[in-house]
Amino acid sequence: MGDDYRLCGWRVRSDFPLPDLLPWIGAPLAPVDLHVELGEVEARLADLLYEGPILQMSADGTCRFAIEGVAVYRIASDGRSICVQPHLPKDFSALRTFLLGSVLAIACQRRGVLPLHACCVRLATPAGDRAVAFSAPSGVGKSTLATAFMRRGYSILADDVTLLALDSQQRTWALPTFPRVKLWRDTLERFGYEAGSVERVRQGMDKFSVGLQSAEFSDAAPLELAALYHVERVNDARHAGQEPIMGLGASIRFSHSIYQAPALMQIALDKAAHFTLATRMAAGIQSHAVLRQLSGIEYLDGLISRIVTLHAGGEL
Amino acid sequence: MSGFYWLASYPKSGNTWLRLALNSYCNGGVETDFSRQLAFAPAASSRRRFDELLGVASSDLLPEEIQTLRPRMYQMQALAAREPIFNKVHDAWQLTPAGEPLFPADVTLGCIYVVRDPRDVALSLAGHVGMDLDRAIDFLLNETATLCLQSGWLLEQLPQFLGTWSHHVQNWMALPAPWAPLLVRYEDMLAQPVESLARIVEYCGWGVDQERLELTVAATRFERLQAAEATHGFSERPQRSARFFREGRSGAWRERLTDSQRYRLEDSTVAMRSQFGYS
């Protein structure tokens, strides 16, 4: 018997507590969409098609993801179950970190949901509330930007990995993930959190997982993705600015922004289908832009005001 | 399958200048376009490349886990490459916690190590990151000095252990093949740029073309780089520093270091300095 949670609208059942996720509130008899089980995971999958230092994939699409000293995960080829063999029973926070990061990204890809390396915020537009995503490599400040949006009263759908789905009309939607942001100590303290009162992402690491208040997380339903900004941090004001991108350029940038894109492509069973899905999802987003943002937390307020005004006025 | 040329140096020793010159040379001796990022010889410590190739978020890994996995990243990249890959390196040459070289022998085609008088390095470092000279000297003498340490905040580069300046120079210099580096003194790059570049180009296995060498040297002369930065800025300039290309000469330490700063640095670097004629 496990606990039931919700994630991307799915019913998730887990053999161990996942306090990062919100509890399931849907129909009590609804089927389980994703099962997280505790069990043994083989050292080597059968019929290996790909074997990397962390990832393996067998010919039937089953994946194995291993972090020595933390846990090994086996992701079913249909992305509907994940088996976890912990190495470190005492550090369950580390186990959850990889489960809800790379492992979830693989499971999503197997279900036609693409993980984008982006934070995602809910903004008002003349057509109603929409999702707006900001993609950037690690270290550029996605979680910091997400937190700055929350401090201004906006709710987020994701802080690091935004999950995207395509509907039957070829529109791209952002799915609500879970109400957490991961912040390094410096940012955590700048936003006034007490490091002592929040959980560390891993023991011995200066990175923390902050649980969000209900007003800070947009949990209600998927939102259509109105815009994707590719954030590049610049140190020189002369390099700052915003530039729309379209067509092939937008599609290529989108593909590069998929979470751990080359690794996910490596383990895509049908690479052509993966590529086609990415192309369609890029086309299903109304606007794409490159945003060259001057480094520094002090410039985020100005950026947020500009983006909010832009979308509120429907000037896209 | 190909491999790497590691362009290694202690920070602020002329690595960027070398990258600009090699980039210019491969493009026929052209001037660098400072309105774009310099794509030639990206950092071996790129966090993005690590995450994307290995399929794991390095920001969720402990520093020793990252070090253990870095050789795999280079092997994966070399396996997929058809041409030699050039990477900038500031890490000290070292073994990973698993006991293997951080830069694996089987994917190493060669190394170029740039060395600069540590007294000028201290000056340049202080100006680059906006720290006072005493702290810059502390850094050069710090046995545990590490760039981009994942503590408190995250940077786009992975952590890079350097150790002291002397340790850094000595470790890279003493390496056997395949690493055994071509040693280049910053001061020689300044005084005899064409000859220095010719040696490097030849080492990289490229054809040595005298006219192209001269064009390259002219295009990457320090004053030209300074002027280009003044017009377009330079993407690798840290925010705290007014400009990246600051002085670019050798011997400025004679005017700028106090006696006590100078003696402190000199006393701890005697052996290595004497090997390079930094008296």
Boltz contact constraints between the chains, C-beta under 6 A:
constraints:
  - contact:
      token1: [A, 53]
      token2: [B, 72]
      max_distance: 6.0
  - contact:
      token1: [A, 54]
      token2: [B, 54]
      max_distance: 6.0
  - contact:
      token1: [A, 54]
      token2: [B, 55]
      max_distance: 6.0
  - contact:
      token1: [A, 54]
      token2: [B, 56]
      max_distance: 6.0
  - contact:
      token1: [A, 55]
      token2: [B, 55]
      max_distance: 6.0
  - contact:
      token1: [A, 97]
      token2: [B, 60]
      max_distance: 6.0
  - contact:
      token1: [A, 101]
      token2: [B, 57]
      max_distance: 6.0
  - contact:
      token1: [A, 102]
      token2: [B, 55]
      max_distance: 6.0
  - contact:
      token1: [A, 102]
      token2: [B, 56]
      max_distance: 6.0
  - contact:
      token1: [A, 137]
      token2: [B, 48]
      max_distance: 6.0
  - contact:
      token1: [A, 138]
      token2: [B, 47]
      max_distance: 6.0
  - contact:
      token1: [A, 138]
      token2: [B, 59]
      max_distance: 6.0
  - contact:
      token1: [A, 139]
      token2: [B, 47]
      max_distance: 6.0
  - contact:
      token1: [A, 139]
      token2: [B, 154]
      max_distance: 6.0
  - contact:
      token1: [A, 139]
      token2: [B, 155]
      max_distance: 6.0
  - contact:
      token1: [A, 139]
      token2: [B, 156]
      max_distance: 6.0
  - contact:
      token1: [A, 184]
      token2: [B, 153]
      max_distance: 6.0
  - contact:
      token1: [A, 184]
      token2: [B, 154]
      max_distance: 6.0
  - contact:
      token1: [A, 185]
      token2: [B, 152]
      max_distance: 6.0
  - contact:
      token1: [A, 186]
      token2: [B, 152]
      max_distance: 6.0
  - contact:
      token1: [A, 186]
      token2: [B, 153]
      max_distance: 6.0
  - contact:
      token1: [A, 206]
      token2: [B, 151]
      max_distance: 6.0
  - contact:
      token1: [A, 206]
      token2: [B, 152]
      max_distance: 6.0
  - contact:
      token1: [A, 235]
      token2: [B, 237]
      max_distance: 6.0
  - contact:
      token1: [A, 235]
      token2: [B, 239]
      max_distance: 6.0
  - contact:
      token1: [A, 236]
      token2: [B, 233]
      max_distance: 6.0
  - contact:
      token1: [A, 238]
      token2: [B, 233]
      max_distance: 6.0
  - contact:
      token1: [A, 239]
      token2: [B, 233]
      max_distance: 6.0
  - contact:
      token1: [A, 260]
      token2: [B, 51]
      max_distance: 6.0
  - contact:
      token1: [A, 260]
      token2: [B, 52]
      max_distance: 6.0
  - contact:
      token1: [A, 260]
      token2: [B, 55]
      max_distance: 6.0
  - contact:
      token1: [A, 261]
      token2: [B, 52]
      max_distance: 6.0
  - contact:
      token1: [A, 262]
      token2: [B, 52]
      max_distance: 6.0
  - contact:
      token1: [A, 262]
      token2: [B, 53]
      max_distance: 6.0
  - contact:
      token1: [A, 263]
      token2: [B, 55]
      max_distance: 6.0
  - contact:
      token1: [A, 295]
      token2: [B, 239]
      max_distance: 6.0
